[in-house]
Amino acid sequence: MSNKGKHSRAALAARRQALVTECALQRITVAREVHEIMAPVHNLRHKVGGNFAIPVSLAGLVGGLIATRSGRLVPMLTTGLSLWKLGRDGLAAWRQRG
C-alpha cells in the first residue's frame, strides 16, 4: 500500500501544523476582541476602584430590576433569597450538630 497523496504522513503532519497555527491565530483574535469588549468595564473598575466592583455590580442589578418592573421577577427573587437564607442557616445548623 502506498503512502503517497493526501493521506501520507508528511501531508497529515503538514495539515496538522496548519490547523494548529490557525487555532493559535483564532485564539489571539478572540483574546483581542474580548479585551476590546471588556475595556469599558476595566476603565470603570480603575476609576471606581477595585473595592467597589461588587457594590457597583449590585447597584446595576437593582437598577435593572427597577427598570424592568416585571410583575413576576421580584416575587421570584424574594422567594429565591428566602430559600437561599433558609438553606444557608440549615447548613450552618447541620455543621454545628456534626
Steps between C-alpha positions, in 0.01 A plus 500: 500500500637836402523798733491752219238770466302691756507218757877470529665568833666815372173636362317423822777660708487812280122514532522459878755780522279726287203431729706569813617831351145592400373424853776712653405793277134457593589502872698822454213661310241396760722623786537838329125529438412405858751756626335767282153403621607505866693829476211716630457269800871516580499879463207525742674270746813715492299821547273365774758281667538127544322497837183645353457246219244290687287791629496656153393166352222467756385854431485416130298188575254693716476771235424238239231347718340838557520579129327179397230514770393151419204374701642148528868575544500668841292229677720235343814676626361542851404131508846406378662719765284345772593150385868598487490629859309194618751268337796694635360498855408132475850412379657698787280317752586165342872577520472591870314180573768279345 
